[in-house]
Amino acid sequence: MAYQKEGKQPEPPSFQIQKIQDDLASKFSSQVKLKIGSRGKGVIEIPFLSEDDLGRILEMLDW
């Protein structure tokens, strides 16, 4: 899923987006990235280090 055109540098996240990323990273104890496209749609990425880590994150999401 591409959110930027080739050759164009991504814009730095706004203060609001950075704050949300930081708050989510703190909640999940993992790096979190928000990728937002030009039409306002986006993706939340939460990487995990192991199956146990994935299970921990999924429990926090009530999965």
C-alpha positions in Angstrom: 0.0 0.0 0.0 1.8 3.2 -1.2 1.0 6.5 0.4 3.5 8.7 -1.3 4.5 9.3 -4.8 8.0 8.1 -5.9 10.7 10.7 -5.5 8.7 12.7 -3.0 9.9 12.9 0.6 7.2 12.0 3.2 6.0 14.9 5.3 6.9 14.7 8.9 3.9 13.8 11.1 1.9 16.6 12.5 2.1 17.3 16.3 -1.3 15.6 16.8 -0.3 12.5 14.8 3.1 12.3 16.7 1.2 12.6 20.0 -1.1 9.7 19.0 1.8 7.6 18.0 3.6 8.3 21.2 0.6 7.6 23.3 -0.1 4.3 21.5 3.6 3.3 21.7 3.4 3.8 25.5 0.2 1.8 25.8 1.5 -1.1 23.8 5.1 -0.9 24.9 6.1 -1.1 21.2 6.8 1.3 18.4 3.7 2.4 16.7 3.4 4.1 13.3 0.5 5.9 11.8 0.5 6.2 8.0 -2.0 8.6 6.7 -2.8 9.0 3.0 -3.8 12.2 1.2 -7.5 11.3 1.5 -7.3 10.8 5.3 -7.3 7.0 5.2 -4.5 5.2 6.8 -2.9 2.3 8.6 -1.8 1.7 12.2 1.3 -0.5 12.4 2.2 -2.2 15.7 5.3 -4.5 15.2 5.8 -7.5 17.5 9.0 -9.4 18.4 7.6 -12.9 19.0 4.4 -14.9 19.1 4.2 -14.1 22.8 4.5 -10.4 22.1 1.8 -10.7 19.5 -0.4 -12.4 22.0 0.2 -9.7 24.5 -0.8 -7.0 22.0 -3.9 -8.9 20.9 -5.0 -9.3 24.6 -4.7 -5.5 25.0 -7.0 -5.2 21.9 -9.5 -7.7 23.5 -8.9 -10.0 20.5 
